[in-house]
């Protein structure tokens, strides 16, 4: 899908517009990929009107001496770019605010980058940010983003980051009243697929009303990334930080709301997953995943507020949450495999297993169902199947699933190679719980639905009026 540029201005035109505005003045500091953002402003001309200083501190000792040593000890990190932004803006204000026009608005742009190395394979990513005054004399606000670079050479990565930096500075000054427009404009003049923005944060007096959880979901819908991760404390997490050298157990659901059945599926899945060699609580991350799409890959257009409510309830139970636009399970596995080479477990219900064997689900996939299965189970990946009740009220596991006759040998291949593992249920009464029925009941107020969801979930739904819960009048 091609996203049209928000602005018709070129990178050079954006830089020149800022350069010609004598009221905008600041510093650009870049570590790790040249001084490409500053270069764009110098190429545009009249940069003396905008740039007080540019700088790169490549040596770690120099960098530490200037910006201090962050608690995590990392140089390409959120904490490092935050320190860079804060120190540079303070220096600008200290040194020139008394001699420049009182109508000036000051800024500091910072980037710390791990571009493609000459002699090794490394993660190519960057933290970029701008700290600026939204009006003269204002307390500063921050915008920070995490970027993954997909070009296969350092020169192309540097060029893309140069354009991105100009876009961020321009958007912060001219689109600050519309955060979604800021996000949309970040890839102006950058061809699709070159960069991925998987985290953004707005902080400061002008962004007080922004819910960073909700605004991050726009990164998916604007095709800046395919997924957003939330830690149990509700904060946005960079996928590489959550998944690196971790085993992953995940379950897909609507979780609207999360029920006792959902929780049992997750916990039974974890229990079985931990029976694998080398897998335990300490080296595993469990993730509840919500897809924005329906079974055919169409956006369900769920409001961001609704999605945030689901995230909050899952986080309250201590779960990590991932929201994505993936439809097929093999694409979900492929996403995780970018960050970890360890075990991947996917928890599904019987209805999901039947869907996986539905050849209609692979429409548009060149190799059809065979390609889909080849990508779903290539290495260290298995599915954990939660049982169901049959018409007679008896528990039925995946070994009883009927697949089309011409797929029976494919099914047997999965069985005999332990790609599928049966889960147990802790209570057959859980099969009587349906999220859609819980949702319908809670809109009428308190009732038996409260027993079908975790106690903490029921309390938060009632306290905060989630999903249209009808509070009783007193």
C-alpha positions in Angstrom: 0.0 0.0 0.0 1.5 3.4 -1.0 1.0 6.3 1.4 1.0 9.7 -0.2 3.2 12.4 1.3 1.4 14.7 3.7 3.4 17.7 2.5 4.0 18.6 -1.1 7.3 20.3 0.1 10.5 18.6 -0.7 13.1 18.0 2.0 15.1 21.0 0.8 12.0 23.2 0.8 11.2 22.2 4.3 14.7 22.9 5.5 14.8 26.3 3.7 11.4 27.4 5.2 12.8 26.8 8.7 16.2 28.5 7.8 14.4 31.6 6.6 12.3 31.9 9.8 14.6 33.9 12.1 12.4 33.0 15.1 13.4 29.3 15.0 16.9 28.6 16.3 18.7 25.6 17.7 21.2 22.8 17.7 21.5 19.6 15.8 23.6 16.8 17.3 24.0 13.4 15.6 26.0 10.3 16.7 26.6 7.2 14.6 25.6 8.1 11.0 27.3 11.3 10.0 25.7 14.7 10.2 23.0 14.1 7.6 20.2 16.2 9.2 22.5 19.2 9.6 23.8 18.6 6.0 20.2 19.0 4.7 19.9 22.4 6.3 23.2 23.6 5.0 22.4 22.3 1.5 19.1 24.3 1.5 20.9 27.5 2.2 20.6 30.3 4.8 21.3 27.7 7.6 23.1 30.4 9.7 19.6 31.7 10.5 18.6 28.4 12.1 21.6 26.4 13.4 23.5 27.5 16.4 25.7 24.4 16.5 26.1 21.0 14.9 28.1 18.2 16.6 29.0 14.5 16.5 30.7 12.8 19.4 31.7 9.3 18.1 34.2 8.4 20.7 32.5 6.9 23.8 34.7 8.8 26.2 33.9 12.1 24.5 30.2 11.2 24.4 30.1 10.2 28.1 32.0 13.4 29.1 29.4 15.5 27.3 26.1 13.6 28.1 27.0 11.5 31.0 26.6 7.7 31.4 23.0 6.4 31.2 21.8 3.8 33.7 21.4 1.2 30.9 24.9 1.8 29.7 23.8 1.9 26.1 24.6 4.5 23.5 21.8 3.9 21.1 18.9 4.2 23.5 16.0 6.3 24.5 17.7 7.5 27.7 20.7 8.7 25.7 18.8 10.7 23.1 16.8 12.2 26.0 20.0 13.3 27.7 21.3 14.7 24.4 18.1 16.7 23.8 17.9 18.1 27.3 21.6 19.2 27.5 21.7 20.8 24.1 18.5 22.8 24.5 19.7 24.0 27.9 23.0 25.2 26.3 21.1 27.1 23.5 18.9 28.9 26.0 21.8 29.7 28.3 24.0 31.1 25.6 21.8 32.9 23.1 18.4 33.5 24.6 19.4 36.9 26.0 20.8 38.2 22.8 18.2 37.0 20.3 14.7 38.2 19.7 12.2 37.6 22.5 9.9 36.0 19.9 12.4 33.2 19.2 11.5 29.5 19.7 14.4 27.3 20.4 15.0 23.6 19.7 17.5 20.8 20.0 17.4 17.9 17.6 19.3 14.7 18.6 19.9 11.3 17.1 22.0 8.4 18.3 22.4 5.7 15.6 23.7 2.2 15.0 24.0 2.2 11.2 25.2 -0.8 9.1 28.8 -1.6 10.2 31.5 -2.2 7.6 32.6 -5.7 8.8 29.7 -7.2 10.8 26.0 -7.8 10.8 24.3 -5.6 13.4 20.9 -4.3 14.2 20.4 -1.0 12.3 18.4 1.3 14.3 18.2 4.8 15.8 16.7 6.9 18.5 15.8 10.4 17.2 14.1 13.3 19.0 13.4 17.0 19.1 13.0 19.1 22.2 11.5 22.5 21.4 9.5 25.5 22.6 6.0 25.5 21.2 5.8 29.3 21.7 8.4 31.9 22.9 9.4 31.3 26.5 7.4 28.1 26.8 8.5 25.1 28.8 9.9 22.6 26.3 8.1 19.6 24.8 9.7 16.4 23.5 9.0 14.1 20.6 11.1 10.9 20.5 10.9 8.1 17.9 12.6 4.8 17.4 13.6 3.9 13.9 14.7 0.7 12.2 16.6 1.1 8.9 16.2 -1.5 6.2 18.6 -0.3 3.5 21.5 -2.7 3.0 24.3 -0.1 3.1 25.3 2.7 5.6 25.2 5.5 3.0 21.6 4.8 2.1 20.7 4.6 5.8 22.4 7.9 6.5 20.5 9.5 3.7 17.1 8.3 4.9 17.8 9.5 8.4 18.8 12.9 7.1 15.4 13.2 5.4 13.6 11.8 8.4 15.3 14.3 10.7 14.2 17.3 8.6 10.7 15.9 8.5 10.6 15.6 12.3 11.9 19.1 12.9 9.5 20.5 10.4 6.5 18.6 11.7 7.2 19.6 15.3 7.1 23.2 14.4 4.2 23.3 11.8 2.0 20.3 12.7 2.3 20.3 16.5 -1.5 20.7 16.9 -2.1 17.5 14.9 0.0 14.5 16.2 -1.4 12.2 13.6 -0.2 14.5 10.9 3.2 14.6 12.5 3.3 10.8 12.2 2.0 10.8 8.6 4.7 13.3 7.5 7.7 11.5 9.0 8.3 9.4 5.9 7.8 12.3 3.4 10.3 11.8 0.4 11.3 8.4 1.7 10.4 5.4 -0.4 8.3 2.7 1.3 10.2 -0.1 3.0 13.4 1.9 3.8 12.6 2.7 7.4 10.2 1.5 10.1 9.1 3.7 13.0 7.9 1.4 15.8 7.7 3.8 18.7 6.8 7.4 19.2 6.4 9.5 22.4 5.0 12.9 22.9 5.9 14.6 26.3 5.5 18.1 27.5 3.0 20.9 28.2 1.6 21.0 24.7 1.1 17.3 24.5 -0.6 16.7 27.9 -3.9 15.5 26.3 -2.2 12.9 24.1 -2.5 9.2 25.1 0.8 7.8 23.9 -0.7 4.3 23.8 -3.4 5.4 21.4 -1.2 7.6 19.2 1.3 4.8 18.7 -1.5 2.7 17.1 -1.6 5.3 14.3 2.0 4.1 13.4 0.4 0.9 12.2 -2.5 2.5 10.4 -0.2 5.0 8.6 2.0 2.1 7.6 5.1 3.2 9.6 5.2 -0.2 11.3 3.3 -3.5 11.5 3.1 -3.9 15.2 3.2 -2.0 18.5 4.3 -3.5 21.8 3.1 -2.6 25.3 4.8 -3.7 28.6 2.6 -4.6 31.6 3.1 -1.1 33.0 1.4 0.3 29.9 4.5 1.8 28.4 5.4 1.4 24.7 8.3 -1.0 24.2 10.6 -1.4 21.3 10.1 -4.9 20.0 13.8 -5.7 19.9 14.1 -4.8 23.6 11.2 -7.1 24.5 12.1 -10.1 22.3 15.9 -10.2 22.0 17.2 -13.6 23.1 13.8 -14.6 24.5 11.5 -17.5 23.9 8.1 -16.2 22.9 4.7 -17.6 23.7 1.7 -15.7 22.2 -2.0 -16.0 21.9 -4.2 -14.1 19.5 -7.7 -12.9 20.6 -10.1 -10.0 20.5 -9.9 -9.8 24.4 -13.0 -7.6 24.3 -13.0 -8.0 27.2 -10.4 -10.6 28.4 -12.3 -13.5 30.0 -11.4 -16.3 32.4 -11.3 -18.6 29.3 -8.7 -16.3 27.7 -6.6 -16.4 30.8 -6.8 -20.2 31.1 -5.7 -20.5 27.5 -2.7 -18.3 28.1 -1.7 -20.0 31.4 -2.2 -23.5 30.0 -0.1 -22.5 27.0 2.7 -21.2 29.2 2.6 -24.4 31.3 3.0 -26.6 28.2 5.6 -24.2 26.7 7.8 -24.4 29.8 8.0 -28.2 29.3 10.2 -27.6 26.2 14.0 -27.9 26.7 15.6 -24.7 27.7 12.3 -22.8 28.1 11.3 -21.3 31.5 9.8 -18.2 33.1 13.1 -16.4 33.2 13.9 -16.6 29.5 10.4 -16.3 28.1 8.1 -13.4 27.2 4.3 -14.1 27.0 2.4 -11.8 24.7 -1.4 -11.3 24.1 -1.7 -10.3 20.5 -4.6 -8.4 19.0 -4.9 -8.0 15.2 -6.5 -4.9 13.7 -7.7 -7.1 10.8 -10.5 -9.6 10.2 -9.9 -13.1 8.9 -9.7 -11.8 5.3 -7.1 -9.1 6.1 -9.5 -6.1 6.1 -9.1 -3.4 8.8 -11.9 -3.8 11.3 -11.6 0.0 12.0 -11.8 -0.5 15.7 -11.5 2.9 17.5 -8.1 3.5 19.2 -9.9 4.2 22.5 -11.4 0.7 22.4 -8.1 -0.9 21.7 -6.4 1.0 24.6 -9.1 -0.3 27.0 -8.3 -3.9 26.0 -4.6 -3.2 26.4 -5.2 -1.7 29.9 -7.1 -4.8 31.1 -4.5 -7.2 29.8 -1.7 -5.1 31.3 -3.6 -5.1 34.6 -3.3 -8.9 34.6 0.4 -8.6 34.0 0.5 -9.5 30.3 2.6 -7.9 27.6 0.4 -6.9 24.7 1.1 -6.6 21.0 -1.3 -4.9 18.5 -0.6 -5.7 14.8 -2.1 -5.7 11.4 -1.1 -9.3 10.7 -3.8 -11.7 9.5 -2.0 -14.9 9.0 -0.1 -16.8 11.7 2.9 -17.4 9.5 3.4 -13.6 9.2 3.2 -13.3 13.0 5.9 -15.9 13.4 8.0 -14.2 10.8 7.7 -10.9 12.7 9.0 -12.5 16.0 11.8 -14.3 14.1 13.3 -10.9 13.2 14.2 -10.5 16.8 14.8 -13.9 18.3 16.2 -17.3 17.2 14.8 -19.1 20.2 11.5 -21.0 20.6 8.2 -19.6 19.5 4.9 -21.0 20.7 1.5 -20.0 19.4 -1.6 -20.7 21.4 -4.8 -21.2 19.4 -8.3 -22.6 19.9 -9.8 -25.4 17.8 -11.6 -22.9 15.6 -8.2 -21.3 14.7 -6.7 -24.6 13.9 -9.6 -25.3 11.4 -9.0 -21.9 9.9 -5.3 -22.7 9.4 -6.4 -25.7 7.3 -8.8 -23.6 5.3 -7.2 -23.1 1.9 -9.3 -20.0 1.3 -7.2 -18.4 4.1 -4.2 -18.5 1.7 -5.7 -16.6 -1.2 -3.0 -14.4 -2.7 -0.2 -16.5 -1.3 1.7 -17.8 -4.3 2.5 -21.2 -2.8 -0.9 -21.5 -1.2 -1.3 -23.6 2.0 2.1 -25.3 1.4 3.9 -22.0 1.5 1.9 -20.9 4.5 2.8 -24.1 6.5 6.4 -23.9 5.3 6.7 -20.4 6.8 4.8 -21.2 9.9 6.8 -24.2 11.0 10.4 -23.8 9.6 12.3 -23.8 12.9 11.7 -23.9 16.6 8.0 -23.1 16.2 5.0 -25.1 17.5 1.4 -24.5 18.1 -0.4 -25.3 21.3 -4.1 -26.2 20.8 -6.7 -25.6 23.4 -9.6 -28.1 23.4 -13.3 -27.6 22.9 -16.6 -29.3 23.8 -18.4 -31.3 21.2 -22.1 -31.4 20.8 -22.4 -34.1 23.4 -20.5 -32.0 25.9 -17.4 -34.0 25.8 -13.9 -32.5 25.5 -12.4 -32.9 22.1 -8.7 -32.1 21.3 -7.0 -31.4 18.0 -6.4 -35.1 17.2 -10.1 -35.4 16.3 -10.1 -32.5 13.9 -11.3 -33.5 10.4 -9.3 -32.0 7.6 -10.0 -32.3 3.8 -8.9 -35.6 2.5 -6.1 -34.2 0.3 -4.5 -32.5 3.3 -4.5 -35.5 5.6 -0.8 -36.2 5.0 0.1 -32.6 5.7 -1.8 -32.9 9.0 -0.1 -36.1 9.8 3.3 -34.5 9.1 2.6 -31.9 11.8 1.4 -34.5 14.3 4.3 -36.8 13.8 6.9 -34.1 14.1 5.5 -32.6 17.2 4.6 -29.2 15.7 1.2 -29.5 17.4 0.8 -29.9 21.2 -2.5 -30.5 23.0 -3.4 -28.2 26.0 -5.7 -29.1 28.8 -8.4 -27.0 30.4 -8.5 -26.3 34.1 -12.4 -26.2 34.2 -14.9 -27.3 31.6 -17.3 -24.6 32.8 -14.9 -22.1 31.0 -16.3 -23.3 27.6 -19.6 -21.6 28.5 -17.9 -18.2 28.4 -18.2 -16.1 25.2 -16.7 -12.7 25.0 -19.6 -11.4 22.8 -22.1 -12.4 25.5 -20.1 -10.8 28.3 -19.9 -7.6 26.2 -23.6 -7.6 25.6 -24.4 -8.2 29.3 -22.0 -5.6 30.8 -23.7 -2.8 28.7 -26.8 -3.4 30.9 -24.8 -3.0 34.1 -23.7 -5.4 36.8 -24.6 -9.1 36.4 -23.4 -12.7 36.1 -20.8 -11.6 33.5 -18.6 -10.4 36.5 -17.9 -14.0 37.4 -16.8 -14.8 33.8 -13.9 -12.3 33.8 -11.0 -11.9 36.3 -12.0 -9.9 39.3 -9.6 -7.1 38.6 -10.9 -6.9 35.0 -14.5 -6.6 36.3 -13.5 -3.9 38.8 -11.8 -1.8 36.1 -14.7 -2.2 33.6 -17.1 -1.0 36.2 -14.9 1.8 37.6 -13.9 3.2 34.3 -17.0 2.5 32.2 -15.2 0.4 29.6 -16.9 -1.0 26.6 -20.1 1.0 27.3 -20.6 -0.5 30.8 -23.8 1.0 32.2 -23.3 2.4 35.6 -26.3 2.3 37.9 -27.8 5.6 39.2 -27.8 6.3 42.9 
